[in-house]
Amino acid sequence: MSNPPISSIEAHFESLPDPRRDDCRTPHKLLDIIVITICAVICGADNWVAVQSFGDAKYKWLTGFLELPKGIPSHDTFRRVFSALDATKFEECFINWIRSAIEVTQGQVIAVDGKQLRRSYDTHNNKAAIHLVSAWACHQGVALGQIKVADKSNEIPAMPQLLELLEVSGCIVTIDAMGCQTDIAQTIVDSEADYVLALKANQGQLSEDVRLLFDGVSTGEIRDVKVDSTQTVDGNHGRIETRTAYAIADPGVISTLRTSENFVNLNSVVKVTAEREVNQQVTTETRYYISSLLGDAAQLLEATRHHWRIENSCHWVLDVAFREDASRIRKDNSGENFAIVRRIALNLLKSEKSTKLGVANKRLKAAWDDNYLTTILATLF
């Protein structure tokens, strides 16, 4: 059995400042603490006691590639270190690691969305639950980065900050209606990427005009407007879903929409209708979008569909397989830092393709099989 590629982990996290005093009271190496935590979370640990228990159980395996001069740290040591660790610096190391490991391809969809760690609040200290904004590479199925929403704020200021940290050149960035903001569109374009932004009441005049435009085209009241359209039909487990996209990219028409001039490179408006039939019950939902893309309905429909992967493949998995919403890790920076570790673990588990198991069962197998855990650790290094 070969050892994990620890040298690569060192290269990505060696710049991380150690928050402890450099004296005899810090016998455990920072890198050892981080690596043990990553391995433990991959194998099912969801709290600091479990992290220490993993280390104790896997001590012989860990000594194959870690120094561990004073053995396995206590759970209190893990908690104190991650509470004091600079979350911004830790996130930068994570982003740099992903940037070196993942090639973001031209035209790939990068979905950006927010998620609250529901049980991370601390009523006694008047601390609200942690809210994160994450970016998800839909093609590779990995988290590219995250940023914490500032206290007493919302996702809107955090989204441009996250995008400025990432390399999204040539990609298509999708964001739900909260992110349909002129500053966010500008940040995406400045990053040499395209945007597809959901449109709702937060852009009232523009939203109303786009809806009236498509209604007028549909009824024939508005003519001589070129509309590109496409349709897909999917069915499984007794469910049939029909999605239809309509895109208008006429500059003359778009210029008549109120406040459209506030959005840089607004080249097309989109209507997507999703019809779902389950047990002979039919429901229909219609959504509207604005985009810097040039009106290819098939491309736009694919982008809007891929956006939901951040919910289904990232947020849902973190809640179900990692029990993120149930976590009470919250002291100082520990909640945010542990969330980063979860995303490191999720990326490694998602990228390991040798076995056809879900994330939860991969975590179990990694805990039972040291060879498989070594394989997981090697996937993105």
N, C-alpha and C positions, 0 to 999 in steps of 0.2 A: 504493500500500500504506500503510495507516494504521499508526501506532505502537501498541504495546501500552499498555494503561491503567495506566501506571506510577504515576500519582498514587494510585490505589487501593491498590497494593502499599505505597507509602510510608505511607499512612494506617494500614495494619494492622501495619507493622513499625517505625514511627518511634520507638516507645517502647522498642525493644530496646536495652539498654545495650551500648556498644562496649567489648569487653574490653581493647582496646589503649590504650596511653598516648596522650594527645592532644598529640602533638608532630610534628616534621617527619618522623619515621620511620614515620608512618602515612599515606602519600600516597593510598591507595586508600580510597574511601568504603565504609563497612560495607554500605549498601544496594546498592551496585554488586556487591559480592562475593556477597551473598545472591541477587540477581536473576540474575546470571550462573550461579550454581550451580543454581538452580531450572530455568532454561532448558536448561542442559547436561544435567541429569538427565532432563528431559522428552525430550531428543533422544538419549538412550542412554548418557550418561556414567555410569560406575559407580565412578570413583575420581578422585583429585585431578589426576592427570596428564591424564585425559580431560577434566576440567572446564576446565583451562587450554587444552587443544587446541581445545575447542569455542570458547572465547573468542577465541583467535587466529584461527580460521577465520571467525568471525562478527563480527569487530571492526567492520567497516563498518556492519553491521545494528545492532549494539549501540549505536554512537555516535548512532544516531537518537533514543535516549531515555535513555541513561545519560551521565553526565559523563565518566567514565574519564579523570581528569586526568593520570594517569601510565600510561595504557594498560591492558592486561590483567594482572592480578596473576599471579605465578608460582604453580605448584602448591604450593610450600612455604608461600606466603602463605595460600592457601585452607585448607591443612591447619592452620596455626597458629591462624587466626581461628576456625575451627569447633571446634578442640580447646578453645579458651579461652572460647567463647561460652556463656553461661549457658543450659543446656538447659531449665531450668524456665521462664525468661522467653521463650525461643524457642517453647516449647510453648504458653504462654499467648497469644502473638501468633497462632499457628496456630489455636487454639481460637476466639479472638475473630473471626478472619477467617471461619472456617466458620460461626460463629453469625450473622454479618451476611449471609452469602451463601446459607445454606440455611434454609428454613423447615421445622422439624420439625413434622409434622402430628399431630393427635390420633389416638391409636391406632397410630402407627407403631412398628414393631419396631426396637429398638436392641439389637444383639447385642454382648456384651462377652466378650472371650476373650484369652488370652495367647499370645505367640509369642516364641520364642528366636531370636536372631541367632547361628546355630550357630558361625560361624567368627570371631566377635568376641572370643573368649577370648585372653588373653595369658599364656601359661605362664611366660614369663621374669619378668613382674611380678606373678605370682600373681593374675591378674585373670580372673574367671569370665566366661563369655559373657553378653552383655546380654540381659535378659529384659524384654519390654514387655507391657503390658496395653493393648489398643486397644478403642475403641467404633466400631461400624459402623452407619450409618443404612441399613437394608435397602431402604427404598423408593427413596431417591435414589441409593444405591450409592456413598456417600462415607464416608471416615474422619472421624469427629467429633473424635477426640483420642486421645492415648496417654499413658502414664506409665510410667516405668522402675520395675521391681521393685527394691527395695533389696537390696544385697548381703547374702548369707546369709539371705534371706527367701524368700517365695513370693508368689503372685498375690493371696492373700486380703487382706492389708492394703492392697494397691495399688488394688483394685477400688473400695472406697468413696471413696478419694481422687480417682480419676478421675471417678466419678459426681458428686461434689460440684463438680467444675469445669465440668461440662456442663449444658446446659439440656434436661432430659428430661421435664419436666412434661407429663402427658397421654399419655406413651408407654408401651410395653410393653418392659421390659428383660429380655432372656433371657441366661442364663449357664449354663455347663455345671456338672457336679457339684461341682467344687472351690469354686465360688461359692455353693453352697447353705449359706449361713451366716446366722445370725440378725442379725448386725450389718449384713450386706449387704442383707438384706431390709428392715431398718429404714431404711437410707440411701435405698433406692429409694422407699419409702413417704413418707419425709420430703421427698423431691423431687417429691411428688405424681404419682408414676408407679406402674404396676403391674409385677409381676414374674412370670416363669415360670422356675423354677429346676429343673434336672435333679437327680434324687434317686438317690443311690447309697450305698455303704457308709459314707461319711463321716458320714451321719446314720443310723446303724445301726438303731435302734429304730423310727424313723419310716419308714425305707425298708422294713423288714420288715413293718410294720403296713399300709402302703399296698399292698404286694404281696399280702399275705394278704387284704386287703379285696377287691381286684379278683378274686382267685382264688375267694373265697367267693361273690361275686356271680355269677361265670361258672359255677360248679358248682351253684348254687342253694342252697348251704348258708346264704348270707346273703340274706334276702329283704326286701321292702318298702324298698329303697333305690333312689331315682330316679337313673338313669344316662342322661346325654345322650351320644349317639354320632354319629359321622360317618365317611365313608370316601371316599377319593379313589383313582383308578386312573390311572397315567401309563405311557406306553409309547413308547420310541424306540430305534432301533439294536438291535433284537432283545431289548430288556429291558423287562420289565413290572414295575412297582412298585405295590403295593397298600398303602395306609396307612390304618389304622383307629385312631380316637381315642375313648376313653371318659372321661367326666368326671363326677365326683361332687362336688356342692356342698352336701350336706346338713350344716348346722352341727352337728346332733346326732351324726352319724356322725363327722365330722372331729374333734370334741372328744374322741372316744374314742381317737384315735391318739396313741400315746406321744410326748411332747415337741412335739406340734403347737402347744401353747400358747406355745411359745418364739418362734414366727414370727408377727410382726405381720401382721394382715389375711390370714391363711391361709384363703382362701374355697373353694378347690377342690383336688382331687387328680386326677391325670391319668395314664392309661395309653395309650401309643402303640405300636402294633404295625406294623412295616414288613416286608412280605413281598416279596422280590425274586426274580424268575424270569429267569434268563439261560441260554440253551442248554439248556432243560428242567431246569436245576438250580435248586432252590428253597431260599432261605435266609430265616430269620425272625429278627428282632431286636425285643426289647421294651424300652421305656424308660418310666420313671416320673418324674413331675414334681409339684411343688407350685406353687400360683399364688394371687395375690390377685384374679384375675379370677373372675367368678361362674359358671363352669361351662359356658360355651358351647363345645361340643366342636369346632365348626368353627373358631372363633377361636383356640382353644388349639392345634389341629393346625397352623394356618397359622403361628402364632408359633414353634412348635418347628421347622417346616420352614425358616422364614426365618432361624433362628439359624445354619444352616450356610452362609449366604451370606458370613459373615465369613471362613470357611475357604476357600470356593470363589472368591469375588470379590475378596478382600483378601489373605489370607495366601498363597494359592497363586499369585496373580498377582505379588505381590512377590517370591516365590522364583523363578518361571519367567521373567517378563518383565523384572524388575529385578535378578535374581540376588542377592537380599538375603542368603540363607544363605551364599553364597560370599564375601561382602564381608569384607575384612580391615581395614577402617577401624575403628579401636578406641582410638586414643590419647585419653586424658582424656575430654572430652565429645563428641568427633567422631563416634563411632559412633551415639550417641543423636541427635545433631543431624542427621546424614546420614539417619537413619531418618525423621525429621520431613520432610526435603526429599523423600524418596521418596513419602511420603504426600501431600504437597502436589502432587507431579507426578501421582500416581495419581488424585487427586481431579479435577485439571484434565483429564486424559486421559479419565477415565470420563464426565465431564460434557459433553465435546464430542461432539455427536450428528450432525454433518453428514456423516460418512463411516462406513460400516459395516466397520470394521476392528477387530481385536483390539488390546489395549494395546501389544504388542510391535511390530506393524506401524504403529500410530499414532506410536510413538517414531521409527521409521525415516522416516516421511513428514514429521514435524516437522523432522527433521534435514536433509532435502532441500529443504523448501519453507518459506521464511520467512513467506509469507502464511498457511500453515496453522499454523505455530508461533504467529503473532500471534492467530489465531482461538482456539487452545487457551488462550492466556493471558487472553483476554477472557471465557472461559466463566463464571467465578465472580466477576467483578469488575464 
